[in-house]
Amino acid sequence: MIKKIASADLRLGMYIHELDCDWLTHPFLTNQFKLNTDAQIEKILATGIHFVYIDTAKGLDVPDAPTEEEVRETLQQEMINLATAEQPTIIHATRDEEIQRAHAIKGRAQALVRNVMADARLGRAVEMEQVDHVVEHITESILRNSGAILGLLTIKNNDDYTFLHCVSVCALLVAFCRTLGIDTETTHQAGMGGLLHDTGKAFVPNKILNKPAKLTDEEFDIIKRHPRDGYEVLLKSPEIGPIPLDITLHHHERMDGNGYPDKLPPDKIQQLVRMSSIVDVYDAITADRCYHRGIPATDALRKLHEWSSFHFDPKLVQAFIRCVGIYPVGSLVKLESGRLGIVIEQNDTSLLQPKLRIIFNAKTGYRLEPYELDLSRPMGSGGADRILGHEDPAKWQINAPQFIIS
């Protein structure tokens, strides 16, 4: 049985099933191992990992600890409560109208980030005018219909991951700012920070960036240099503002003071930086990489909500969940009727009733000719069904991206 316990309750002989933090920041070579030495426990505590999941079938038990399923159910209900409190979202263009424009914007933004990193390696300053234009285009797409470009940006491959991750963080951060009602200029500066936040990865060798196994301590130290390296590059551009610089330098800081590079206390971490750290981790853990398989978006949001007890600002995590919905665009969901569908657009009245592309009947086991379904519509008009939960596309051998881009 898998249970969640406080790290302070760890004892030798327990079996760690999962370290309850994002795997991008913890220093262990594996997520699963038996506690055989006091040094292992001390390392967990020193790293700022406040909770872990243990496997009681492989090691010592804690009788009164909640099970993984109990924790999951609690978190899911909390997320549903957040979703039902969402305010209406105004959509100015249909997804079909926006999707082709979003394709073009994604391509231009990806090429720009590639050029920025190439210039960084050559010691050149970043051409901020081009960054300005791309962020403007992304922002305009978000304002017209956020689901189009956010859906496209869930599709990444290993070769282009670093560049598309930067574009995704930019778009998500702009959408996040919009949800919070942040003014236009500040939103634009935040978007620039998102697009440039990983510039320092230009100096990380590809064999480390794309290593198919867990990083060694020495390799992890190299990775941890990228925020400051990127900051130093951006300082060469006199037009750069304080917000993109702050996001670039501090997007790996954490609210418990265990982030990097400066281990900032929470009162020194600005709101936009806190937002960027949430978006950065969300996009990273939902993407397939050579060293781990991305987790479904709803699971990622549940993890962020869980980790917000220590690592992230809880109120901002809640706002981000309201921003993308508990079933974000690109999610595969199962309906009460047994049908499976891909979320293609959030609804302007309820995050629990998105617009879907129906593709499969789980009861019969047959694929369906894809068609769209708006769950907010009444019975007889295509609605009157409800989401039971999200599904892993791999379980059903469904290639979700092909239904997002069409």
BAGU-869012 format. One record per residue (C-alpha): residue number from 1; residue in three letters; x, y, z. Coordinates in Angstrom, 2 decimals, always signed. Example, Ala and Ser with C-alpha at 12.3 -4.5 7.8 and 13.67 -1.06 7.14 Angstrom:
BEGIN
  resi  resn        x        y        z
     1   ALA   +12.30    -4.50    +7.80
     2   SER   +13.67    -1.06    +7.14
END
This chain:
BEGIN
  resi  resn        x        y        z
     1   MET    +0.00    +0.00    +0.00
     2   ILE    +1.22    +3.49    -0.88
     3   LYS    +0.93    +6.09    +1.90
     4   LYS    +1.90    +9.73    +2.36
     5   ILE    +3.95   +10.69    +5.42
     6   ALA    +5.88   +13.73    +6.65
     7   SER    +9.62   +13.53    +5.98
     8   ALA   +10.18   +14.14    +9.68
     9   ASP    +8.59   +10.72   +10.33
    10   LEU   +11.01    +8.78    +8.13
    11   ARG   +12.79    +5.80    +9.67
    12   LEU   +15.34    +3.31    +8.45
    13   GLY   +13.68    +0.36    +6.77
    14   MET   +11.02    +2.39    +5.00
    15   TYR   +10.75    +2.19    +1.21
    16   ILE   +10.44    +5.48    -0.65
    17   HIS    +7.90    +5.18    -3.45
    18   GLU    +7.89    +8.86    -4.45
    19   LEU    +9.62   +12.02    -3.26
    20   ASP    +6.80   +14.53    -3.01
    21   CYS    +8.42   +17.31    -5.00
    22   ASP    +9.03   +18.02    -8.66
    23   TRP   +11.78   +15.72    -9.97
    24   LEU   +13.47   +18.62   -11.70
    25   THR   +14.89   +19.86    -8.42
    26   HIS   +15.58   +16.90    -6.13
    27   PRO   +19.13   +15.49    -6.07
    28   PHE   +18.44   +11.75    -5.90
    29   LEU   +19.33    +9.39    -8.73
    30   THR   +15.98    +7.63    -8.45
    31   ASN   +12.54    +8.32    -6.99
    32   GLN   +12.25    +4.86    -5.42
    33   PHE   +14.67    +3.34    -2.92
    34   LYS   +14.89    +1.78    +0.53
    35   LEU   +16.17    +3.85    +3.44
    36   ASN   +19.27    +2.02    +4.61
    37   THR   +21.32    +4.87    +6.11
    38   ASP   +20.74    +7.95    +8.25
    39   ALA   +22.53    +9.94    +5.55
    40   GLN   +19.68    +9.27    +3.12
    41   ILE   +17.12   +10.66    +5.58
    42   GLU   +19.33   +13.68    +6.32
    43   LYS   +19.64   +14.39    +2.59
    44   ILE   +15.86   +14.31    +2.12
    45   LEU   +15.36   +16.73    +5.01
    46   ALA   +18.21   +19.02    +3.88
    47   THR   +16.77   +19.23    +0.37
    48   GLY   +13.51   +20.66    +1.67
    49   ILE   +11.33   +17.67    +0.77
    50   HIS    +8.54   +17.93    +3.34
    51   PHE    +6.51   +14.84    +2.43
    52   VAL    +7.16   +11.48    +0.76
    53   TYR    +5.11    +8.49    -0.32
    54   ILE    +6.16    +5.14    +1.12
    55   ASP    +5.40    +1.60    -0.09
    56   THR    +4.37    -0.43    +2.97
    57   ALA    +4.65    -3.70    +1.00
    58   LYS    +8.41    -3.12    +0.63
    59   GLY    +9.25    -1.45    +3.93
    60   LEU    +8.04    -0.22    +7.31
    61   ASP    +4.51    +1.14    +7.72
    62   VAL    +2.96    +4.16    +9.45
    63   PRO    -0.48    +2.84   +10.47
    64   ASP    -2.40    +6.14   +10.66
    65   ALA    -0.93    +7.74    +7.52
    66   PRO    -3.36    +8.53    +4.65
    67   THR    -3.21    +6.34    +1.57
    68   GLU    -2.28    +7.66    -1.85
    69   GLU    -5.89    +7.25    -2.97
    70   GLU    -7.22    +9.20    +0.02
    71   VAL    -4.80   +12.04    -0.71
    72   ARG    -5.76   +12.00    -4.40
    73   GLU    -9.51   +12.18    -3.60
    74   THR    -9.01   +15.10    -1.22
    75   LEU    -6.93   +17.04    -3.74
    76   GLN    -9.39   +16.31    -6.54
    77   GLN   -12.33   +17.65    -4.54
    78   GLU   -10.39   +20.79    -3.66
    79   MET    -9.66   +21.35    -7.36
    80   ILE   -13.32   +20.84    -8.28
    81   ASN   -14.27   +23.44    -5.69
    82   LEU   -11.84   +25.86    -7.32
    83   ALA   -13.19   +25.15   -10.80
    84   THR   -16.82   +25.74    -9.85
    85   ALA   -15.90   +29.18    -8.48
    86   GLU   -14.45   +30.30   -11.82
    87   GLN   -15.67   +33.53   -13.43
    88   PRO   -16.79   +33.52   -17.07
    89   THR   -14.08   +33.68   -19.72
    90   ILE   -14.68   +35.87   -22.76
    91   ILE   -13.65   +34.26   -26.05
    92   HIS   -13.35   +36.69   -28.98
    93   ALA   -12.69   +34.13   -31.74
    94   THR   -13.63   +30.51   -32.24
    95   ARG   -10.94   +27.87   -31.99
    96   ASP   -11.28   +27.11   -35.72
    97   GLU   -10.71   +30.77   -36.53
    98   GLU    -7.60   +30.99   -34.33
    99   ILE    -5.87   +27.66   -34.90
   100   GLN    -4.05   +28.54   -38.14
   101   ARG    -2.82   +31.85   -36.75
   102   ALA    -1.66   +30.01   -33.64
   103   HIS    +0.33   +27.55   -35.80
   104   ALA    +2.21   +30.42   -37.42
   105   ILE    +2.85   +32.20   -34.11
   106   LYS    +4.19   +29.01   -32.54
   107   GLY    +6.62   +28.54   -35.44
   108   ARG    +7.92   +32.11   -35.28
   109   ALA    +8.33   +32.01   -31.51
   110   GLN   +10.17   +28.69   -31.60
   111   ALA   +12.59   +30.01   -34.24
   112   LEU   +13.20   +33.16   -32.19
   113   VAL   +14.09   +31.23   -29.03
   114   ARG   +16.46   +29.04   -31.05
   115   ASN   +18.17   +32.20   -32.38
   116   VAL   +18.35   +33.78   -28.91
   117   MET   +20.19   +30.76   -27.56
   118   ALA   +22.52   +30.64   -30.55
   119   ASP   +23.34   +34.33   -30.05
   120   ALA   +23.91   +33.73   -26.34
   121   ARG   +26.51   +31.06   -27.09
   122   LEU   +28.26   +33.51   -29.40
   123   GLY   +28.27   +36.25   -26.78
   124   ARG   +25.79   +38.44   -28.61
   125   ALA   +23.11   +40.57   -26.96
   126   VAL   +19.48   +39.52   -27.37
   127   GLU   +17.54   +41.53   -29.99
   128   MET   +14.71   +42.69   -27.75
   129   GLU   +12.67   +44.22   -30.58
   130   GLN   +12.05   +40.76   -32.05
   131   VAL   +11.16   +39.40   -28.62
   132   ASP    +8.69   +42.28   -28.20
   133   HIS    +6.92   +41.43   -31.45
   134   VAL    +6.63   +37.71   -30.72
   135   VAL    +5.24   +38.29   -27.22
   136   GLU    +2.70   +40.71   -28.69
   137   HIS    +1.55   +38.06   -31.18
   138   ILE    +1.28   +35.40   -28.46
   139   THR    -0.69   +37.79   -26.24
   140   GLU    -3.08   +38.66   -29.05
   141   SER    -3.67   +34.95   -29.70
   142   ILE    -4.37   +34.34   -26.01
   143   LEU    -6.87   +37.22   -26.00
   144   ARG    -8.65   +35.93   -29.12
   145   ASN    -8.91   +32.31   -27.95
   146   SER    -6.38   +30.94   -25.47
   147   GLY    -7.24   +27.30   -26.15
   148   ALA    -5.81   +27.33   -29.67
   149   ILE    -2.19   +28.22   -28.95
   150   LEU    -2.12   +26.58   -25.49
   151   GLY    -3.34   +23.35   -27.07
   152   LEU    -0.72   +23.48   -29.82
   153   LEU    +2.04   +24.11   -27.29
   154   THR    +1.31   +20.85   -25.46
   155   ILE    +2.87   +19.13   -28.50
   156   LYS    +6.65   +18.93   -28.16
   157   ASN    +9.43   +16.64   -29.30
   158   ASN   +12.81   +15.98   -27.73
   159   ASP   +14.78   +17.84   -30.41
   160   ASP   +12.88   +21.11   -29.93
   161   TYR   +11.77   +20.72   -26.31
   162   THR   +13.93   +23.49   -24.79
   163   PHE   +12.73   +26.06   -27.35
   164   LEU    +9.05   +25.10   -27.20
   165   HIS    +9.15   +24.97   -23.40
   166   CYS   +10.12   +28.66   -23.42
   167   VAL    +7.25   +29.48   -25.79
   168   SER    +4.82   +27.51   -23.61
   169   VAL    +5.93   +29.26   -20.44
   170   CYS    +5.46   +32.61   -22.19
   171   ALA    +1.92   +31.78   -23.36
   172   LEU    +0.86   +30.24   -20.05
   173   LEU    +2.27   +33.18   -18.11
   174   VAL    +0.38   +35.65   -20.32
   175   ALA    -2.85   +33.66   -19.82
   176   PHE    -2.16   +33.52   -16.08
   177   CYS    -1.68   +37.31   -15.91
   178   ARG    -4.92   +37.78   -17.82
   179   THR    -6.79   +35.60   -15.31
   180   LEU    -5.49   +37.76   -12.45
   181   GLY    -6.40   +41.00   -14.20
   182   ILE    -2.80   +42.24   -14.42
   183   ASP    -2.31   +45.33   -16.57
   184   THR    -1.24   +45.08   -20.22
   185   GLU    +2.34   +46.34   -19.89
   186   THR    +3.15   +44.16   -16.88
   187   THR    +1.66   +41.17   -18.68
   188   HIS    +3.86   +41.92   -21.69
   189   GLN    +6.97   +42.11   -19.51
   190   ALA    +6.03   +38.82   -17.83
   191   GLY    +5.60   +37.21   -21.26
   192   MET    +9.08   +38.37   -22.22
   193   GLY   +10.41   +36.83   -19.03
   194   GLY    +8.69   +33.56   -19.87
   195   LEU   +10.09   +33.49   -23.39
   196   LEU   +13.64   +34.23   -22.18
   197   HIS   +13.67   +32.45   -18.82
   198   ASP   +15.78   +29.49   -19.95
   199   THR   +18.29   +31.45   -22.04
   200   GLY   +21.06   +30.17   -19.76
   201   LYS   +20.44   +26.61   -20.95
   202   ALA   +22.33   +27.62   -24.08
   203   PHE   +25.47   +26.91   -22.03
   204   VAL   +24.38   +23.49   -20.71
   205   PRO   +25.83   +20.63   -22.80
   206   ASN   +23.21   +18.67   -24.73
   207   LYS   +24.47   +15.43   -23.21
   208   ILE   +23.30   +16.79   -19.83
   209   LEU   +20.09   +18.46   -21.06
   210   ASN   +19.04   +15.29   -22.86
   211   LYS   +20.53   +12.67   -20.58
   212   PRO   +18.13    +9.69   -20.46
   213   ALA   +18.96    +8.96   -16.81
   214   LYS   +18.90   +10.90   -13.57
   215   LEU   +21.61   +13.56   -13.33
   216   THR   +24.62   +13.12   -11.07
   217   ASP   +25.24   +15.74    -8.38
   218   GLU   +27.93   +17.33   -10.58
   219   GLU   +25.62   +17.48   -13.61
   220   PHE   +22.82   +18.90   -11.50
   221   ASP   +25.17   +21.66   -10.33
   222   ILE   +25.77   +22.56   -13.99
   223   ILE   +22.01   +22.71   -14.62
   224   LYS   +21.55   +24.95   -11.59
   225   ARG   +23.85   +27.54   -13.14
   226   HIS   +21.46   +28.29   -16.02
   227   PRO   +19.35   +30.98   -14.26
   228   ARG   +22.38   +33.12   -13.48
   229   ASP   +23.98   +32.43   -16.88
   230   GLY   +20.79   +33.57   -18.59
   231   TYR   +20.58   +36.64   -16.39
   232   GLU   +24.14   +37.62   -17.31
   233   VAL   +23.34   +37.25   -21.02
   234   LEU   +20.22   +39.40   -20.79
   235   LEU   +22.09   +42.15   -18.95
   236   LYS   +23.93   +42.78   -22.24
   237   SER   +20.69   +44.10   -23.74
   238   PRO   +20.16   +47.65   -22.43
   239   GLU   +16.43   +47.57   -23.31
   240   ILE   +15.71   +44.64   -21.00
   241   GLY   +13.42   +45.45   -18.08
   242   PRO   +13.59   +44.30   -14.45
   243   ILE   +10.70   +41.84   -14.75
   244   PRO   +12.25   +39.55   -17.42
   245   LEU   +15.57   +39.71   -15.53
   246   ASP   +13.93   +38.73   -12.25
   247   ILE   +11.99   +35.85   -13.82
   248   THR   +15.11   +34.55   -15.58
   249   LEU   +17.24   +34.66   -12.44
   250   HIS   +14.71   +33.42    -9.90
   251   HIS   +12.17   +31.08   -11.58
   252   HIS   +13.65   +28.15    -9.62
   253   GLU   +13.28   +29.80    -6.21
   254   ARG   +10.79   +28.16    -3.86
   255   MET    +8.58   +29.48    -1.08
   256   ASP   +10.28   +27.35    +1.58
   257   GLY   +13.67   +28.91    +0.79
   258   ASN   +15.09   +25.74    -0.78
   259   GLY   +15.23   +26.94    -4.37
   260   TYR   +18.18   +28.18    -6.41
   261   PRO   +20.33   +30.09    -7.19
   262   ASP   +19.85   +32.39    -4.16
   263   LYS   +17.62   +30.40    -1.74
   264   LEU   +15.39   +33.45    -1.43
   265   PRO   +12.91   +33.70    +1.46
   266   PRO    +9.28   +34.07    +0.34
   267   ASP    +9.10   +37.81    +1.03
   268   LYS   +11.91   +38.35    -1.50
   269   ILE   +10.19   +36.41    -4.31
   270   GLN    +8.06   +38.75    -6.43
   271   GLN    +4.55   +37.71    -7.53
   272   LEU    +5.45   +37.37   -11.22
   273   VAL    +8.42   +35.17   -10.31
   274   ARG    +6.15   +33.01    -8.14
   275   MET    +3.79   +32.69   -11.10
   276   SER    +6.63   +31.80   -13.47
   277   SER    +7.84   +29.01   -11.18
   278   ILE    +4.36   +27.44   -11.17
   279   VAL    +4.05   +27.66   -14.96
   280   ASP    +7.61   +26.39   -15.53
   281   VAL    +7.09   +23.24   -13.45
   282   TYR    +3.62   +22.59   -14.87
   283   ASP    +4.84   +22.66   -18.46
   284   ALA    +7.94   +20.61   -17.65
   285   ILE    +6.23   +17.74   -15.85
   286   THR    +3.48   +17.38   -18.47
   287   ALA    +5.99   +17.01   -21.33
   288   ASP    +7.53   +13.75   -22.51
   289   ARG   +11.29   +13.85   -22.15
   290   CYS   +14.02   +11.31   -22.81
   291   TYR   +14.38   +10.71   -19.06
   292   HIS   +10.71   +10.65   -18.01
   293   ARG    +7.23   +10.36   -19.46
   294   GLY    +5.05   +13.42   -18.98
   295   ILE    +2.09   +13.08   -16.65
   296   PRO    -1.47   +14.05   -17.65
   297   ALA    -2.24   +17.74   -17.14
   298   THR    -4.87   +17.12   -14.46
   299   ASP    -2.38   +15.02   -12.46
   300   ALA    +0.18   +17.80   -12.85
   301   LEU    -2.25   +20.36   -11.46
   302   ARG    -3.03   +18.06    -8.55
   303   LYS    +0.71   +17.77    -7.84
   304   LEU    +1.15   +21.54    -7.95
   305   HIS    -1.76   +21.91    -5.54
   306   GLU    -0.16   +19.35    -3.24
   307   TRP    +3.31   +20.93    -3.45
   308   SER    +1.92   +24.40    -2.79
   309   SER    +1.97   +23.60    +0.92
   310   PHE    +5.67   +24.47    +0.82
   311   HIS    +7.13   +25.06    -2.65
   312   PHE    +4.64   +27.39    -4.35
   313   ASP    +2.27   +30.19    -3.40
   314   PRO    -1.03   +28.37    -2.64
   315   LYS    -3.28   +31.24    -3.76
   316   LEU    -1.42   +31.54    -7.05
   317   VAL    -1.61   +27.78    -7.67
   318   GLN    -5.37   +28.01    -7.13
   319   ALA    -5.54   +30.91    -9.59
   320   PHE    -3.52   +28.93   -12.13
   321   ILE    -5.92   +26.00   -11.86
   322   ARG    -8.77   +28.41   -12.57
   323   CYS    -6.74   +29.77   -15.49
   324   VAL    -6.25   +26.46   -17.33
   325   GLY    -9.14   +24.46   -15.85
   326   ILE    -8.84   +21.18   -13.98
   327   TYR    -9.10   +19.47   -17.38
   328   PRO    -6.75   +21.67   -19.47
   329   VAL    -6.84   +21.83   -23.26
   330   GLY    -5.37   +18.58   -24.60
   331   SER    -6.62   +16.42   -21.72
   332   LEU    -8.30   +13.09   -22.47
   333   VAL   -11.46   +12.72   -20.36
   334   LYS   -14.02    +9.98   -19.84
   335   LEU   -17.71   +10.84   -19.81
   336   GLU   -20.55    +9.25   -17.87
   337   SER   -21.84    +7.88   -21.18
   338   GLY   -18.58    +5.95   -21.67
   339   ARG   -17.33    +8.20   -24.45
   340   LEU   -13.77    +9.53   -24.45
   341   GLY   -12.93   +13.00   -25.67
   342   ILE   -10.08   +15.48   -25.96
   343   VAL   -10.61   +18.89   -24.35
   344   ILE   -10.23   +21.44   -27.14
   345   GLU   -11.56   +24.58   -25.45
   346   GLN   -12.60   +25.74   -22.00
   347   ASN   -16.22   +26.82   -21.67
   348   ASP   -17.03   +30.43   -20.88
   349   THR   -19.41   +29.48   -18.08
   350   SER   -17.96   +26.40   -16.34
   351   LEU   -14.54   +24.76   -16.20
   352   LEU   -16.25   +21.43   -15.50
   353   GLN   -18.10   +21.61   -18.84
   354   PRO   -15.45   +22.19   -21.55
   355   LYS   -15.81   +21.66   -25.26
   356   LEU   -14.57   +18.24   -26.39
   357   ARG   -13.65   +16.34   -29.52
   358   ILE   -15.24   +12.92   -28.98
   359   ILE   -13.09   +10.12   -30.44
   360   PHE   -13.75    +6.80   -28.68
   361   ASN   -16.42    +4.70   -26.98
   362   ALA   -14.90    +2.96   -23.97
   363   LYS   -17.95    +0.72   -23.50
   364   THR   -17.76    -0.81   -26.96
   365   GLY   -14.02    -0.44   -27.46
   366   TYR   -14.51    +1.22   -30.85
   367   ARG   -13.04    +4.42   -32.21
   368   LEU   -15.60    +6.99   -33.34
   369   GLU   -15.60    +9.42   -36.21
   370   PRO   -14.43   +12.54   -34.33
   371   TYR   -17.08   +15.14   -33.55
   372   GLU   -17.33   +18.08   -31.19
   373   LEU   -19.41   +18.16   -28.02
   374   ASP   -20.13   +21.17   -25.80
   375   LEU   -20.91   +19.84   -22.34
   376   SER   -22.53   +23.11   -21.29
   377   ARG   -25.38   +22.69   -23.77
   378   PRO   -28.71   +21.26   -22.51
   379   MET   -30.12   +17.80   -23.16
   380   GLY   -31.13   +17.41   -26.77
   381   SER   -28.57   +19.97   -27.92
   382   GLY   -25.46   +17.82   -27.55
   383   GLY   -24.91   +18.18   -23.81
   384   ALA   -26.38   +16.42   -20.76
   385   ASP   -23.25   +14.32   -20.25
   386   ARG   -20.59   +14.90   -17.60
   387   ILE   -16.92   +14.19   -17.02
   388   LEU   -16.11   +11.34   -14.66
   389   GLY   -12.36   +11.99   -14.72
   390   HIS    -9.30   +12.23   -16.93
   391   GLU    -7.62    +9.29   -18.65
   392   ASP    -4.07    +8.50   -19.72
   393   PRO    -3.98    +8.46   -23.55
   394   ALA    -1.36    +5.68   -23.47
   395   LYS    -3.86    +3.39   -21.72
   396   TRP    -6.20    +3.67   -24.72
   397   GLN    -3.45    +3.89   -27.35
   398   ILE    -4.71    +7.32   -28.35
   399   ASN    -2.43    +9.89   -29.95
   400   ALA    -4.01   +12.98   -28.36
   401   PRO    -1.97   +15.59   -30.31
   402   GLN    -3.48   +14.59   -33.65
   403   PHE    -6.89   +15.66   -32.34
   404   ILE    -5.57   +18.96   -30.97
   405   ILE    -4.04   +20.22   -34.19
   406   SER    -6.98   +19.35   -36.47
END
